[in-house]
């Protein structure tokens, strides 16, 4: 199965799909540093350093899946919230790729802010455009007028390709990523291919992590630490643990525990020691202030974001149990985003963190990719079986 990677960034989604068995036909990316990273980790001749507006879609063929993460800034909670009025809104070009290539399926990822009530009409427009990609916007229309038509598409003689489109807000921590990262994932299957897509079920839970921390103590034992007793210093935590005991009693939660920063980094030496890891370089200057406190070492990381000092929440810092903090190294940030250790990120610390913060966690991408592959392969098997009967 072949995939076309749009808005590829440094390749988190691409790497996950590759690990799920997909071959890449091309990577389209407009940031030169990200293109250097892509070229270092994938086949350089497939990397196109070009504006998506200028990319010749006819240069690729036999694409089974179109994938990508259109720029999130128009919808980010920390941005200007201009949506369709933001020149960085690339969803029209993602839709154009689906229209021109008619892949069997597509998968697009974006920030949680896309689901904000203020964007609801435009998000509905995106979903309907992806459902009916050949029902194009006329030059005399704006998107609101086009949306009105799409809502009544059954009244028009539409004979173009149609997709069954589903979306869901996923938390990467629920799939084994050591990071609480909520993202909207949009998946569509051509209706003549499959109508039975379902998002992968979570494999990890906060309940199980709390259970192993404060009821069995298994989390601390696993890391060869003294069991940390539950003390009543946080009323919200007290309430969670109380409800947990009442809900499960003697029966432990079924899923695996959320992965913590310690789980991800426990075998990595301190960056200030001799270690020989090329991108594990200590960066000083970390400081804490209101809204910028770092990620607790014994909890999933806050969302890694595209920036450094001053990023809301201090997501790119570690906070230890003694209150000390420091910046994540590039190597550590890769671990938290579940990139392979040997994945190369080009650029200085700030640029590397920007690329990592913009990426889809590789493990989450692989999980989605495996579900895509399973659905596509199952449908192929059904079609072959049917053709043999006839």
PyMOL commands that set and color helices and strands:
alter all, ss='L'
color gray80, all
select helices_A, chain A and resi 12-19+32-41+44-46+52-54+57-59+83-85+91-101+112-115+117-131+143-151+153-155+172-175+206-214+218-222+235-248+261-265+330-336+349-358+362-389
alter helices_A, ss='H'
color red, helices_A
select strands_A, chain A and resi 2-6+23-29+47-49+65-68+105-111+163-171+182-190+204-205+256-257+295-296+317-319+325-327
alter strands_A, ss='S'
color yellow, strands_A
deselect
rebuild
show_as cartoon
